[in-house]
Amino acid sequence: MEKLIGLLLLFGTTVSAGAQELRISDSMSGQRLLTLDSCRAMALRNNKQMAVQKVKQDVAHNLRKAAFTKYLPHFSAIGSYTHTSRPVSLLNDQQKQALPQLGTATAAGLQQTTGAVGQSMERIGGVLAQMGIPMGDFQQMAGQMQQQMGEGMQKIATDLNGMGQGIVDAFNTDTRNIWAGSVLFTQPVFMGGSIIALNRIAKINEDLVENSADARLQSTLYATEQAYWQVVSLRHKQKLAEAYLGLVKKLDEDVHKMIDEGVATRSDGLSVDVKVNEAEMTLKKVNDGLVLSKMLLCQTIGIPINEQITLADENAEQIAVVKLTPQLEVERAVGNRPELKILQNSVDMSKQATNILKAGNLPQMMLTGGYAVSNPNVFNGFEKKFAGFWNVGVLVRIPIWNWGDTMYKVRASKGATAIANLELEEAREMIELQVNQITYKVDEANKRLVMAQSNIQRADENLRTANVGFKEGVITPTTVMEAQTAWLQAQSQKIDAEIDVKLSQVELQKSLGVLSER
């Protein structure tokens, strides 16, 4: 009994010394103490993919707002300037040459009429002379009359030439420099349901991005908890490896003393030396694994991988395990899993895409209007100044024939919807299978933990009796080493069982879609 007490004291001293050394090292090096909750919070705050999901949510929100604007009237302003090499001409070259000579041509036509009038006046003068009327007065009057008619025709010719030139000038458009501008608005009245479908797609896309963010959140938390408990497991195995190394070193000292006294063989000493080397190598591997696991945890929670950290559960004497009695909750998983929600979003979006394609076969009507200005303008002849007009109208588009283009696209879209539905059904079946498997896995982990705890008692008792027998000289060093190895395996299995219980519970929460609920 005294030897057993001494052995336990040696084991306790080794463990407590290691823990005290770690606490001292922590305080000296200023290591950061992290709990599981703080690791989860840091992972969600610093994870790059979570930041990406946040940006995607903002993008989806803005796209939904952009889709809503399709219901509202749209206004636009257009301005243009055009320089042409030649102006537009409403008169041909013959008309341009004829109109300025309009008076001259008219005067030439009237000249014949004036000559005929002169001849008539001469005949009238001859008749008057036969009647005894003096010719002198009549000839004077006729001359004055002809003179007045000539002056009148000359004035008419000049005026008509001026009017012709004015017409030519008025029809000179001078359109080599054209300025134009307009303000337009369009108001959709009926677009075949495409705007409604577009807004539904935008809302579904927003839900899809939110579900994707939830899936990423749960994946991040799951990876964080795996990394956290991996560090805790390796830290406990490190302490176990140190304790085991202490046991085999103590056995090595005792065997070498027995060799010196001649009660043990050199072969026994060499066997124990091999065990010491194996224990040292095991401790080295555990130490390296612990360093790498802490680096992985640091990377997962978003801090420098070389930062020194200490976890709240790694220095505890026992890993706190809360046994969970698993219940088969398939419906809960189906309602909570973000993966299923994402697939359902895909199905809904595919249906709305089909509605948009169907709108291509329906009439579409828009209300249009605006105000347009131009320089030169034709509202008061051709004027080189800005003038404009208001306008309002209705635009109707009625598809008549497109060789079945829309029909084929609608069929293809319905096929995509059918594929999405099949994938959704398959995912539900896989999740149902996964929940069943993990439920059994949790139950199995609980049973393994119970068995490992019972094995600890047997291994402790076996090691105690082996040490007592070795001290009494009735048990060989080989038997003691076998008992130590069995004790090490039992302790290691207990640590693995405790970690398996933790991780299986986390995996069950993830399979149910409730990992983020804490």
Long-range contacts (C-beta under 8 A, 24 or more apart in sequence): 3-467, 3-468, 3-471, 4-464, 4-467, 4-468, 7-463, 7-464, 7-467, 10-246, 10-247, 10-250, 11-243, 11-246, 11-247, 14-242, 14-243, 14-246, 15-239, 15-242, 15-243, 18-239, 18-242, 19-239, 19-315, 22-310, 22-315, 23-315, 26-308, 26-310, 29-308, 30-308, 31-308, 31-309, 31-310, 32-303, 32-307, 32-308, 32-309, 32-310, 33-309, 33-310, 33-311, 33-312, 34-301, 34-309, 34-310, 34-311, 34-312, 35-311, 35-312, 35-313, 36-225, 36-228, 36-311, 36-312, 36-313, 37-518, 39-224, 39-228, 39-297, 39-300, 39-301, 39-311, 40-221, 40-224, 40-225, 40-518, 42-301, 42-302, 42-303, 43-220, 43-221, 43-223, 43-224, 43-300, 43-301, 43-302, 44-217, 44-220, 44-221, 45-302, 46-301, 46-302, 46-303, 47-220, 47-300, 47-302, 48-302, 49-216, 49-220, 50-213, 50-216, 50-217, 50-220, 53-209, 53-212, 53-213, 53-216, 53-217, 54-213, 56-209, 56-212, 56-213, 57-206, 57-209, 57-210, 57-213, 59-209, 60-202, 60-205, 60-206, 60-208, 60-209, 60-210, 61-206, 63-202, 63-205, 63-206, 64-199, 64-202, 64-203, 64-205, 64-206, 66-202, 67-195, 67-198, 67-199, 67-201, 67-202, 68-199, 68-202, 70-188, 70-195, 70-198, 70-199, 71-188, 71-195, 71-199, 72-187, 73-185, 73-186, 73-187, 74-185, 74-186, 74-187, 75-183, 75-184, 75-185, 76-183, 76-184, 76-185, 77-181, 77-182, 77-183, 77-184, 78-181, 78-182, 78-183, 78-184, 79-180, 79-181, 80-178, 80-179, 80-180, 80-181, 81-177, 81-178, 81-179, 81-180, 82-177, 82-178, 82-180, 83-176, 83-177, 83-178, 84-175, 84-176, 84-178, 85-176, 86-176, 87-172, 87-173, 87-174, 87-175, 87-176, 88-173, 88-175, 89-171, 89-172, 89-173, 90-171, 90-173, 91-168, 91-171, 95-168, 96-168, 98-164, 99-164, 99-165, 99-167, 99-168, 100-161, 100-164, 100-165, 100-168, 101-161, 101-164, 102-160, 102-161, 102-163, 102-164, 103-156, 103-157, 103-158, 103-159, 103-160, 103-161, 103-162, 103-163, 103-164, 104-157, 104-160, 104-161, 106-156, 106-157, 106-160, 107-153, 107-154, 107-156, 107-157, 110-153, 110-156, 111-153, 114-146, 114-149, 114-150, 114-153, 117-146, 117-149, 118-142, 118-146, 121-145, 121-146, 170-381, 170-382, 171-382, 172-382, 173-376, 173-382, 174-376, 174-382, 174-384, 175-376, 178-374, 178-375, 178-376, 179-374, 179-375, 179-386, 180-372, 180-373, 180-374, 180-375, 181-372, 181-373, 181-374, 182-370, 182-371, 182-372, 182-373, 182-388, 183-370, 183-371, 183-372, 184-368, 184-369, 184-370, 185-368, 185-369, 185-370, 186-366, 186-367, 186-368, 186-395, 187-366, 187-367, 187-368, 188-365, 188-366, 189-365, 189-366, 189-367, 189-394, 190-363, 190-364, 190-365, 191-359, 191-364, 191-365, 191-366, 192-358, 192-359, 192-360, 192-361, 192-362, 192-363, 192-364, 193-355, 193-358, 193-359, 193-362, 194-355, 194-356, 194-359, 196-355, 197-352, 197-353, 197-355, 197-356, 197-359, 198-352, 198-356, 200-348, 200-352, 201-349, 201-352, 201-353, 201-356, 204-345, 204-348, 204-349, 204-352, 205-345, 205-349, 207-341, 207-345, 208-342, 208-345, 208-346, 208-349, 211-338, 211-341, 211-342, 211-345, 212-338, 212-342, 214-338, 214-341, 214-516, 215-338, 215-339, 215-342, 217-516, 218-338, 218-510, 218-513, 218-515, 218-516, 220-300, 221-510, 221-515, 221-516, 222-506, 222-507, 222-510, 222-515, 223-300, 224-297, 224-300, 224-301, 225-502, 225-503, 225-506, 226-503, 226-506, 227-293, 227-296, 227-297, 227-300, 228-297, 228-311, 228-313, 229-499, 229-502, 229-503, 229-506, 230-293, 230-296, 230-297, 230-499, 231-290, 231-293, 231-294, 231-297, 231-311, 231-314, 232-311, 232-313, 232-314, 232-319, 232-499, 233-495, 233-496, 233-499, 234-286, 234-289, 234-290, 234-293, 235-290, 235-311, 235-314, 235-315, 236-314, 236-319, 236-495, 237-286, 237-492, 237-495, 238-283, 238-286, 238-287, 238-290, 240-488, 240-491, 240-492, 240-495, 241-279, 241-282, 241-283, 241-286, 242-283, 244-279, 244-282, 244-484, 244-487, 244-488, 245-276, 245-279, 245-280, 245-282, 245-283, 247-484, 247-487, 248-272, 248-275, 248-276, 248-279, 248-481, 248-484, 249-276, 249-279, 251-275, 251-470, 251-477, 251-480, 251-481, 251-484, 252-276, 254-470, 255-477, 263-473, 264-477, 268-476, 268-477, 268-478, 271-477, 271-478, 271-481, 272-477, 272-481, 275-481, 275-484, 318-498, 319-495, 319-498, 319-499, 319-502, 321-449, 321-498, 321-501, 321-502, 322-505, 323-446, 323-449, 323-501, 324-442, 324-446, 324-505, 324-508, 326-438, 326-439, 326-440, 326-442, 326-443, 326-508, 327-439, 328-435, 328-436, 328-439, 329-435, 329-512, 330-431, 330-432, 330-435, 330-436, 332-512, 332-513, 332-514, 333-431, 333-432, 333-434, 333-435, 333-511, 333-512, 333-513, 334-428, 334-431, 334-432, 335-513, 336-512, 336-513, 336-514, 337-431, 337-511, 337-512, 337-513, 338-513, 339-427, 339-431, 340-424, 340-427, 340-428, 340-431, 343-420, 343-423, 343-424, 343-427, 344-424, 346-420, 346-423, 346-424, 347-417, 347-420, 347-421, 347-424, 350-413, 350-416, 350-417, 350-420, 351-417, 353-413, 353-416, 354-410, 354-413, 354-414, 354-417, 357-406, 357-409, 357-410, 357-413, 358-406, 358-410, 360-399, 360-402, 360-406, 360-409, 361-399, 361-406, 361-407, 362-399, 363-396, 363-397, 363-398, 363-399, 364-396, 364-397, 364-398, 365-394, 365-395, 365-396, 365-397, 366-394, 366-395, 367-392, 367-393, 367-394, 367-395, 368-392, 368-393, 368-394, 368-395, 369-393, 431-511, 434-511, 435-508, 435-511, 435-512, 438-504, 438-507, 438-508, 438-511, 439-508, 441-504, 441-507, 441-508, 442-501, 442-504, 442-505, 442-508, 445-497, 445-500, 445-501, 445-504, 446-501, 448-493, 448-497, 448-500, 449-494, 449-497, 449-498, 449-500, 449-501, 451-497, 452-490, 452-493, 452-494, 452-496, 452-497, 452-498, 453-494, 453-497, 455-490, 455-493, 455-494, 456-490, 456-491, 456-494, 458-490, 459-483, 459-486, 459-487, 459-489, 459-490, 459-491, 460-487, 462-486, 462-487, 463-487
